[in-house]
Amino acid sequence: MKILIFTSYFIPGFKGGGPIKTIANMVNAIGKEINFSIVTYDRDLGDLKTYINVRPNEWQRVGLSNVFYLSPQNIFFISYRLLKIIQNFRGHAVHLNSFFSFTFSILPLLIIRLFVPNLPIILGPRGEFSKGALAIKPFKKSIYIRFVKLMGLYNGITWHASTVAEAENILNVMGVKSNIGIAIDIALPPSNIPLPPRLVGNPLKIIFLSRISPKKNLILAIEMLRNVGCDVDFHVFGPIEDKKYWIACLNAISTLPCNVRFEYKGVLRPDQVSSKLIEYELFLFPTAGENFGHVIAEALFSGLPCLISNETPWRNMESKSIGWDLSLNDVEKFSRCIEFCCSMSDVDYNLWRQHIRVWALQNIDNQNAILQNKLLFNKNMKLNDE
């Protein structure tokens, strides 16, 4: 089986967040059974230079996949390259990893419709249809959605939902007749890592790890901490995707009380994430919407309680004793949960973290996720063969 994937960022990049991990984990898990060819930018999010040891604008072997690293030159160059790649593809389906990306979703879709109309298309919106995501630049997005629905541009494609909740979002946006396949994202657990004990009398160590953009809601996290009375060290990791938003975050940080100490710690490479997460005692992530949330899975694998919004597929966390998933309208409750963590004894906290890690290893079902991804591609292969 041969699948052609279009995605804005791929390894060795990491600043693009979850989609990179989603595709990399999928290739690592089933790349021996499915021949993946991936088209992506030749540089990471926000970078001006090409990756080291990457040959732009030609195919090369990367792990279990073939990758074409595309230079972001003018639109005519990009269109020509994409046209040639699609015309030369002899496989079973194309997998698009965005709905709104012009270069790696809209443009390939238009080329396929015009030049290879019988080629099956699978599209994973990657959380772009959540209410929180659609609330960012809503006018432009609503106009585009209405236009393409009127033109029937997405008729006949298979929508790739990572969860039942994302499937519902797709139905709400694109209509009840949408053909949807659910395939959970594959989250690979880190090797066994020791959890450092919480020390008596130290401030609660809270981590925010994500791209810094309006969708990830760092400003709201700062607002939550403004109402906390206990001692907290709040550290933020992640690439600054939106500079105007970052300036707004810095302004909000200046209003934090003296018991909350903030530090921006820069960007972590993928191989640094697990070892860094275990250094902290709470993962705070009031995101406006995630189709999966790889960083949440990584936090749980690291035995880290998660205080997140209810705009992700990670739900009913309190009943499982692994954290909380709360409404973004209830900022006060977020603050109370942080104070609850501050008030726990060291013994109870250390036992809690051990429970969270065991829960993650037992309940984040990669075998089921692998099977669902295989079935998604198999279904489209059969449709193409017919």
N, C-alpha and C positions, 0 to 999 in steps of 0.2 A: 504494500500500500504506500502511495506517495502523497504527501500533503505539503502544500506551499503555504507558509505562514508569513503574514505581514504584521510587523510590530515596530513601534517607534524606537524602542531601546532593547538591547539584549546584551548578554555577557560579552566582553568583560565589564560592561557597564553595570551600575548598581543604583545610580541616583534616580532612575525612573521608577523605582519602587516595586510594588507587588507584581505587575505584569511580567517583569524580568524573571522573578523567582517562579512564577506560575509556569512560564514556558520552559525555563531551564529545568525545573523539576519534572515536567512532563516528558521532555526529551530524555532526561536521565532514566526515567522509569520505564518508558516504552519505546525508546529510540532504536532498540535492537529489532523491534517488530514492525515499526512504521518508519519509513524513510522521510524524515523532515528536512525541508529546505526553507530557510528563514531569510527574509529580506528586512533590513533594519538600517538605522543610521550608523555611520562609521565613527560616532563619538557619543559620549554620554550626555545626559540632560544638562544644558547650560554650558557645555564645554565648546571651545573654539578649535581644538586640535583633534586630529584623528587618534584613535587608540594606538598605543605602541604595539608593534608586531602584528598589525592588521593591514592587509592589502585592500585599499578601497576599490570599489567598483569591479570586483571580480569574485568568483566563487572560491571558497576555501573551507577545509574541513575543520570544524570546531567540536570536539567531543564526538557525540553520536549524530551530529547534524551537519548539513552543508549550509554555510552562511554567506550572504552577499551583503557586504557593508557599503551602504550607499552614501556618497558624498552629498551634503545638502547644498547643491549648487542651484542654478536657476530652474524655474519650473519646466522649461523646455527640455533641459538635460534630464531631469528626474522623470518626466513623462515618457521620454524616449526609452530610458533604462527600464522602467516598469513595463512598458509595452512589450519590449523584447523578452523580458523575463517571463511574462504571462504567456506570450505567444509560443515560447520555446518549452513551456512546462508540459510534460507528458505524465500526468498523474491523475489523482482521483478527486481532489477538492482543494479549495483555497480557504484558509482560515484567517479572518481579519480580527485584530485584537483591539478594536475601538469602533465607536459609531461616529464620533465627531472629528477624528484625526483626518485631515485632508490628504496628507501624503501617503499614509499607510492604511487608509480605509476607503475614503470617498473616491480618490483617484483610481486605485486598483479596481474598485467596484465599477466605475464608469468604463474603464478599459475592458473589463470582462463583459459587461453588457453589450458593448459595441463590437468587440472582436472575437470573443469566445463565449457566446451567450449560453451554451449548454454546460459550461463548467460549474459544478456545484459550489456553493458558497456557504461557509459557516461563519457567523459573526458573533463574537463575544463582546458585549458592551462594557465589560469590566467595571461595573458599578456606575456607569454614566447615566443610567435611567433611575437611580435612586432620587427621592424627593430632594435630599440635600444637594446632590450634584446638579440637578436640573434648576435649582434655585440660584445657581451661580451663572450670571449672564443669561437669564431666562428668556429675554426677548429674542435674541439671536437663535437660541436653541429651538424655541417654539416655532419660529418662522421656518427654520430648516425642516423640522419634523413634519410640519403641515405640508410643505412643498413636496417632499419626497413621498409622502403618503398619497398625495394627489397624483403624482407622476407614476406611482407604482414601482419606484426604483428598487425597493427591497422585497417585492413580491417573489415568493418561491424560495427564499433563502432559509437556512436553518439557523435559528438563534441559539447560541451557546450560553446557557445560564449556569452559574456556578452553584446556585442554591434555589430552593423553591421560592424564597422571597424575591430573588432576582427574576425568576420566571414570571412572577406576578407583576413586577415592575415593567417587564417587557410587554406583557399583555395590556397593561394600563396605557402604555405609550404607543405601541404599534398596532394594537387591536387584537381581539379575541381569536382571530383566524391565524395568528402567527404560529409557525411551526417551531416548537421549542424542544431542544434536547438538554437535559440537565446532566452536567458532569462536574463533580466537585473538584476544586483545585487540589493539587497534590502538595502536601506539606511534609517535607522530609525532616525527621527529628535529628537533633545533633547527637553526637556520641555522648555517652554518660559523663556528666560534668558535676563536680561537687558543688553543693550550695553553701556559700559562706554563712555562718550564723549571724543573726542580728545581735548587735552589741548594746548593752545597757546604756541608757542615757544619751545615745546619739540621735541626731535629727532623722526623721523619716526620709529615706532617699527615694525620690520619685523621678521616673524617666519618661520623657516624651520622645518617641523615635519615629520620624516620618518626614516626608517632604514638607517644607514650610510653604503652605498655600492655603487659600480660604477654605477649601474643602476639608482640610485636616483639622481646622478649628483650634489652632494654638491660642489665639486670643481668648477664646472661651475657657480654655484650660487655665489661663492666667487669671481670668475673672473668678474662677472657682477657688483658686488659691488665695485670692484677696480676702476671702471670708473665713480663712482657716486660722485658728488661734495657736496651734502647736508649732513646734520647730520643724521646718522642712527644708531639705536641699532639693531644688528642682533643676534638673539638667535636661537640656534639649539637644538632640542629635538629629541631623538631617540636612539635605541640601536646601539652600534658599532658592526656591523656584520663582517666587513672586516677591520682588524687592520692595514694592510699595506696601505689600502686606507685612513684610518683615519690619519695615519702619513703624507701621501701626502697632506691631507686637512690641517693639522696643518702647514705644510710648506707654503702652499698657503695663509693661514690666516696671517702669519707673514709679508706678502707683502701688506696687506690692509692699506689704508691711515688712518691718525689719526681721520678723521671725521666718520669713520665706526668702531664702537665698537662691538666686537664679544664676545659672551659667549656661552659655551656649557652647557646646563642645565640638561642633563641626560635624563632619561626615564620617560614617563608619563603612568600611568595606564589608562585604557579606561574611567573610571569614572571621570578622571581629564581633559580629552581632551577639551571638550566644554568650561568649565570654564576657561581654559588656553587660548584657541584661542581668546576669546572675549577681552583679555587683549592687543591684538596686532592690527595693522592697515593694514598689508599686509601679505598675504601668498605667499611665494616665493618657487616654486617647479619646477625646470627645468628637470623633470624626463625624462629618455630615453624611457620610455614606461609603460603604465598602461592599463590593460583591463577595469578597472572601476575607481579606485581612491577614496576609501572611505574617505580619509583625505580631498580630495577636496570638497566632499559633506558636510563633517563636518564643513569645513571652511565657506562654503556658508551658511549653516544653522546658523552659528555664525555671520553672517553679515560681513564676511571678504572678501575684494576684493582679487582675486586670479591672480597671475602672474605666469603662468605655460607654459610648452612646448605644442606644438601641437601634441604630441605623446600620447594623452589620448582621451577618447570619449567626453570630455568636450570641445566643439568647439564653435566658433563664440561668444566668451564671450564678446568681446568689443561691438558688436552690441546689446547685451542684457544689457549692462552697469553693468556687474558683474566682470569685470577684462579683462585679455588678455590671449590668447593662441598663442604663437609665435614659430617660427622656432628656433631650437637650433643653427642654423648657424648665427643667427642675435643677437649676444651678445649685440651689441650696443643698439638695440631697447629695450632689457630688461632693460638696464641701464637708458634709457630715460623714460621708464614707471615708474621706481622707483623715478626719479627726478620729474615727473609729480605729483606723489602722495605727495611728499614733498611740492610741490608748492600750493596744494589745501588749501583753507581756511578751518578753523575748521567747520564752518557751513555747507559748501558743503560736506565735508568729512562725517560728522555725518548723513546728509540726504542720502548720497550714501550708507552708511552701512545699514541704515534702508531699503532702496530699495532692497539691495542684500538679506537680510533676508526674506523679503516678497516674492521676486522672488523664492527663494529656497523652501519655504513652499508651494508655489503655483505650482511649475513646476517640482520638483523632485518627480516623480509619482510612489509612492510605491504600489498603488493598481494595476497598470499595471504590475509592476515588480513581485508582488505576483502571479498574474494570469499567467504570462509567466513561472515562475518556476513550478507552478502546472501542466501546459500543457506539459512542458518538461518531467516530471516524468510520467504523465498519458500516454503519447505517448509510452514510453518505457515499461510501464506496459502492454499496449495492445499488443505490439509486442511480449512480453514474453508469454502472455496468448494465443496468436495465435499459 
